[in-house]
Amino acid sequence: MEQYDSRVDAYIAKAAPFAQPILKHLRQLVHSVSPLLTEAMKWGFPFFDYNGPVCQMASFKQHMGFGFWKQKQLNDPGKLIKEEDGTAGSFGKITSLNELPADEILIDFIKQAMELNKPENKKPAVKKATAPKAAIEMPVDFADLLAANPKAQEVYDKFSPSHKREYLEWIVDAISDATRQKRMETAVEQIVEGKSRHWKYQR
């Protein structure tokens, strides 16, 4: 990606007059930290990236915002970072340059954010543990049908647990006895053919 994006120039040019000098200052400040920071437009707003989003700025009719993508992980001894409200960024609603933290503080935040985005420092995504599915007990009537057809019983016994479960779920989910009976008979026919498929969309 290029360090500068012409779409950011266009964004600043269309911003409210009060916001333009703030946007220009922030843009210059970000790039002064490192030439590795690149620009991009995401969700209609200017972003500064280094191995992913670092910070972003946005201009509105009566205020603008500047925020850090990983603001909750930044060391902020002065308690300057505020909870985002969707448009205010990390420092509240800004209407003039003197409402921003000092440049040296912003530079420190930018350096911290870049450090967080280094591959060796990125936190791996935490996968939610999924509870194992409860076992489905073999219905007696289906077991009897399989036992009456040795070929079906032989093929079914060789199926994987997940393949067996597909059939059992389809059968026990039947609403009426007639549907259940029809599903069991169809299952036996398909099992003889050694077919593996999901049955939940069939009637």
MARVO-54485 format. One record per residue (C-alpha): x, y, z. Coordinates in Angstrom, 3 decimals, always signed. Last residue first. Example, Ala and Ser with C-alpha at 12.3 -4.5 7.8 and 13.67 -1.06 7.14 Angstrom:
<pts>
+----------+----------+----------+
|        x |        y |        z |
+----------+----------+----------+
|  +13.670 |   -1.060 |   +7.140 |
|  +12.300 |   -4.500 |   +7.800 |
+----------+----------+----------+
</pts>
This chain:
<pts>
+----------+----------+----------+
|        x |        y |        z |
+----------+----------+----------+
|  -39.311 |  -34.934 |   +4.426 |
|  -35.795 |  -33.959 |   +3.466 |
|  -33.872 |  -30.873 |   +4.558 |
|  -32.550 |  -32.449 |   +7.754 |
|  -31.224 |  -35.482 |   +5.959 |
|  -27.549 |  -34.685 |   +5.613 |
|  -25.855 |  -37.192 |   +3.336 |
|  -23.813 |  -40.350 |   +3.307 |
|  -24.926 |  -43.110 |   +0.980 |
|  -23.831 |  -46.695 |   +1.521 |
|  -26.488 |  -48.074 |   -0.822 |
|  -27.833 |  -50.246 |   +2.004 |
|  -27.826 |  -47.079 |   +4.121 |
|  -30.085 |  -45.385 |   +1.587 |
|  -32.757 |  -48.083 |   +1.800 |
|  -32.505 |  -48.240 |   +5.592 |
|  -32.827 |  -44.464 |   +5.797 |
|  -35.919 |  -44.493 |   +3.583 |
|  -37.606 |  -46.985 |   +5.901 |
|  -36.621 |  -44.961 |   +8.970 |
|  -37.805 |  -41.729 |   +7.384 |
|  -41.188 |  -43.215 |   +6.455 |
|  -41.711 |  -44.494 |   +9.992 |
|  -40.810 |  -41.117 |  +11.501 |
|  -43.117 |  -39.307 |   +9.110 |
|  -45.994 |  -41.596 |  +10.068 |
|  -45.219 |  -41.236 |  +13.758 |
|  -45.396 |  -37.445 |  +13.447 |
|  -42.917 |  -34.650 |  +14.095 |
|  -39.740 |  -36.362 |  +12.893 |
|  -36.686 |  -35.024 |  +14.711 |
|  -35.800 |  -38.490 |  +16.039 |
|  -35.307 |  -39.812 |  +12.493 |
|  -33.254 |  -36.999 |  +11.008 |
|  -31.099 |  -36.802 |  +14.112 |
|  -30.454 |  -40.565 |  +13.971 |
|  -29.496 |  -40.480 |  +10.308 |
|  -27.040 |  -37.611 |  +10.634 |
|  -25.686 |  -39.115 |  +13.866 |
|  -24.628 |  -42.267 |  +12.056 |
|  -22.561 |  -40.186 |   +9.640 |
|  -21.001 |  -38.257 |  +12.527 |
|  -20.083 |  -41.473 |  +14.353 |
|  -18.447 |  -42.872 |  +11.179 |
|  -20.325 |  -45.594 |   +9.290 |
|  -19.060 |  -49.171 |   +9.414 |
|  -21.915 |  -50.378 |  +11.636 |
|  -24.386 |  -48.823 |   +9.204 |
|  -23.025 |  -50.886 |   +6.292 |
|  -23.367 |  -54.180 |   +8.165 |
|  -26.798 |  -53.328 |   +9.555 |
|  -28.074 |  -52.349 |   +6.101 |
|  -26.832 |  -55.649 |   +4.644 |
|  -28.317 |  -57.636 |   +7.538 |
|  -31.788 |  -56.134 |   +7.031 |
|  -34.041 |  -57.173 |   +9.920 |
|  -31.445 |  -55.902 |  +12.399 |
|  -31.601 |  -52.479 |  +10.757 |
|  -35.364 |  -52.347 |  +11.133 |
|  -35.140 |  -53.468 |  +14.769 |
|  -32.546 |  -50.784 |  +15.535 |
|  -34.892 |  -48.219 |  +13.996 |
|  -37.717 |  -49.361 |  +16.259 |
|  -35.476 |  -49.266 |  +19.332 |
|  -34.294 |  -45.731 |  +18.679 |
|  -30.469 |  -45.506 |  +18.994 |
|  -29.651 |  -43.005 |  +21.703 |
|  -28.373 |  -39.686 |  +20.469 |
|  -25.160 |  -38.578 |  +22.165 |
|  -25.034 |  -35.016 |  +23.427 |
|  -23.113 |  -32.689 |  +21.206 |
|  -19.739 |  -31.632 |  +22.496 |
|  -19.631 |  -28.132 |  +23.959 |
|  -17.921 |  -25.644 |  +21.728 |
|  -15.021 |  -23.696 |  +23.088 |
|  -14.884 |  -20.233 |  +21.668 |
|  -11.783 |  -19.657 |  +19.653 |
|   -9.556 |  -16.895 |  +20.893 |
|   -7.953 |  -15.006 |  +18.064 |
|   -4.210 |  -14.827 |  +18.515 |
|   -2.892 |  -11.669 |  +20.163 |
|   -0.669 |   -9.668 |  +17.902 |
|   +2.725 |   -9.021 |  +19.425 |
|   +4.915 |  -11.136 |  +17.137 |
|   +3.103 |   -9.851 |  +14.066 |
|   +3.680 |   -6.197 |  +15.026 |
|   +0.319 |   -4.530 |  +15.489 |
|   +0.754 |   -3.832 |  +19.206 |
|   +4.023 |   -2.043 |  +18.452 |
|   +2.236 |   +0.172 |  +15.943 |
|   -0.349 |   +1.091 |  +18.570 |
|   +2.372 |   +1.953 |  +21.078 |
|   +4.140 |   +4.159 |  +18.548 |
|   +0.858 |   +5.929 |  +17.752 |
|   +0.116 |   +6.443 |  +21.460 |
|   +3.600 |   +7.935 |  +21.999 |
|   +3.107 |  +10.231 |  +19.024 |
|   -0.221 |  +11.376 |  +20.445 |
|   +1.437 |  +12.223 |  +23.756 |
|   +4.279 |  +14.100 |  +22.039 |
|   +1.746 |  +16.046 |  +19.963 |
|   -0.123 |  +17.293 |  +23.034 |
|   -3.626 |  +15.944 |  +23.488 |
|   -6.242 |  +17.410 |  +21.119 |
|   -8.583 |  +20.193 |  +22.245 |
|   -6.053 |  +22.851 |  +21.215 |
|   -6.499 |  +21.830 |  +17.576 |
|  -10.168 |  +22.828 |  +17.482 |
|  -13.624 |  +21.207 |  +17.367 |
|  -12.860 |  +17.762 |  +18.798 |
|  -15.593 |  +15.482 |  +20.145 |
|  -14.089 |  +13.069 |  +22.649 |
|  -10.523 |  +11.880 |  +22.828 |
|  -10.593 |   +8.282 |  +21.580 |
|  -12.984 |   +8.700 |  +18.673 |
|  -16.013 |  +10.956 |  +19.010 |
|  -18.292 |   +9.425 |  +16.373 |
|  -19.364 |   +6.038 |  +17.756 |
|  -19.500 |   +6.948 |  +21.431 |
|  -15.923 |   +5.895 |  +22.142 |
|  -14.868 |   +5.537 |  +25.766 |
|  -12.285 |   +8.162 |  +26.580 |
|   -8.514 |   +8.168 |  +26.276 |
|   -6.809 |  +10.901 |  +28.266 |
|   -6.307 |   +8.900 |  +31.458 |
|   -2.903 |  +10.529 |  +31.966 |
|   -1.202 |   +7.165 |  +32.442 |
|   -2.573 |   +5.855 |  +29.126 |
|   -0.805 |   +2.618 |  +28.169 |
|   -2.718 |   +1.439 |  +25.106 |
|   -4.635 |   -1.846 |  +25.075 |
|   -8.102 |   -0.286 |  +25.319 |
|   -7.279 |   +2.014 |  +22.400 |
|   -6.779 |   -0.841 |  +19.950 |
|   -8.147 |   +0.890 |  +16.847 |
|   -7.008 |   +4.317 |  +18.023 |
|   -9.217 |   +7.342 |  +17.570 |
|   -9.461 |  +10.830 |  +16.181 |
|  -12.836 |  +12.567 |  +16.017 |
|  -14.311 |  +15.602 |  +14.353 |
|  -16.992 |  +18.076 |  +15.366 |
|  -19.844 |  +20.217 |  +14.058 |
|  -20.598 |  +18.902 |  +10.599 |
|  -18.621 |  +15.679 |  +10.885 |
|  -15.017 |  +14.681 |  +10.291 |
|  -13.433 |  +11.319 |  +10.991 |
|   -9.978 |  +10.152 |  +11.933 |
|   -8.395 |   +6.726 |  +12.218 |
|   -5.687 |   +4.900 |  +14.128 |
|   -3.543 |   +1.776 |  +13.908 |
|   -5.515 |   -0.494 |  +11.565 |
|   -3.693 |   -3.602 |  +10.310 |
|   -0.056 |   -4.527 |   +9.816 |
|   +0.593 |   -0.791 |   +9.938 |
|   -2.435 |   +1.193 |   +8.906 |
|   -3.679 |   +4.782 |   +9.080 |
|   -7.393 |   +5.106 |   +8.397 |
|   -9.353 |   +7.858 |   +6.654 |
|  -13.160 |   +7.424 |   +6.855 |
|  -15.833 |   +6.136 |   +4.444 |
|  -16.116 |   +2.672 |   +5.981 |
|  -12.414 |   +2.293 |   +5.307 |
|  -10.273 |   +4.709 |   +3.296 |
|   -6.593 |   +3.860 |   +3.387 |
|   -3.318 |   +5.448 |   +4.422 |
|   +0.023 |   +3.850 |   +5.159 |
|   +2.269 |   +3.896 |   +8.212 |
|   +5.689 |   +2.448 |   +7.375 |
|   +7.123 |   +5.936 |   +6.902 |
|   +7.018 |   +6.253 |  +10.697 |
|   +6.157 |   +8.812 |  +13.378 |
|   +6.092 |  +11.844 |  +11.085 |
|   +3.340 |  +10.139 |   +9.078 |
|   +0.974 |  +10.290 |  +12.045 |
|   +1.769 |  +13.926 |  +12.763 |
|   +1.203 |  +15.021 |   +9.178 |
|   -2.206 |  +13.350 |   +9.074 |
|   -3.109 |  +14.743 |  +12.472 |
|   -2.220 |  +18.269 |  +11.404 |
|   -4.124 |  +17.997 |   +8.127 |
|   -7.212 |  +16.674 |   +9.903 |
|   -7.079 |  +19.467 |  +12.477 |
|   -6.548 |  +22.154 |   +9.811 |
|   -9.530 |  +20.797 |   +7.832 |
|  -11.964 |  +20.393 |  +10.719 |
|  -13.007 |  +24.029 |  +11.210 |
|  -13.643 |  +24.425 |   +7.464 |
|  -15.991 |  +21.399 |   +7.330 |
|  -14.498 |  +18.480 |   +5.408 |
|  -14.643 |  +18.223 |   +1.608 |
|  -10.944 |  +19.007 |   +1.110 |
|  -10.027 |  +16.592 |   +3.907 |
|  -11.860 |  +13.729 |   +2.214 |
|  -10.347 |  +14.547 |   -1.181 |
|   -6.831 |  +14.440 |   +0.266 |
|   -7.722 |  +11.171 |   +2.006 |
|   -8.846 |   +9.761 |   -1.337 |
|   -5.427 |  +10.630 |   -2.743 |
|   -3.901 |   +7.973 |   -0.487 |
|   -0.437 |   +8.490 |   +0.998 |
|   +2.021 |   +5.842 |   +2.224 |
|   +1.083 |   +3.581 |   -0.665 |
|   +0.000 |   +0.000 |   +0.000 |
+----------+----------+----------+
</pts>
